[in-house]
Amino acid sequence: MDKGTLHSIALVLMTLAFLGVCWWAFSPSRKKRFEEDAKLPFADDEELGKSAQERGGEEAGAGKGQEKKGQDEL
């Protein structure tokens, strides 16, 4: 195989990959999911804030436990 043949094979593979991604992105069966995902930035801020506060409380609790453990070891 010479260099030209390898480039031709690579070109065909990349073209197929590109067409596959385009088919995946624009297929009608995924339209509903993509429309829902497009609305995520406009989701209710209270719902997002509540989940962030819950995670923050858990992370803060873990950090306090680590600080106490460190002080006990000294």
N, C-alpha and C positions, 0 to 999 in steps of 0.2 A: 504494500500500500504506500502510495506516495502522499505528499503533503496535501495536494489538491483533493484527493479522495477523502481524507480525514476531515478536511474543511467542509466538503459536501455532506458528509454524514452528520457532522455537528450542526450544519445549517438545517438539515431536515429534522433532526431531533429537537432543536430549539423552536422551529416553526410548529411542530406538533405540540410541544409544551405550551407555547403561546396560545395556540388555538384551543387547547384543553382548558387553560385558565379562563379564556374568554367565554367558552361554553359554560363553565361552572358559574362564572359571575353573572351571566345574562340569561341563564336558563329560567323558564317561567316557574318551575317548581320552587325556586328559592326566593321569588319575588316577595312573598309575604314576610319571610324572615328578615330580609334586607330592609324592608319598609319599617319593621318593628325596631331593628337595630338603628336605623336612621333617627328614630324618635328618642333614643336613649338620652342624648344631651338635654332634652327638654323634660325629663322625668321630674316627678315631684321632689323638690329639694328636701322636704321634711322626711320623706322616706329614706333618701340617701344620707341625710344628716344623722338620722336615728341609727342606721347601721354603722356609720362611722364612729358614733359615740360609743356604741356597744363594743366595737373592736378596740377603741382607745382605752376603755375601762379595763378590758382584759389585758392589754399590753402594759398599762400602767401598773396593774396588780402584779404582773410578772416581774416588772422592773423593781418594785418595792421588795419583793421576796428575794431578789438577787442582792439588793443592797444590804438587807438584814443578814443574809448568809455571809456576805463579805465581812461585815462588822463582827460577827460571831467568830469567824476564823482568826481575826486579828487578836 
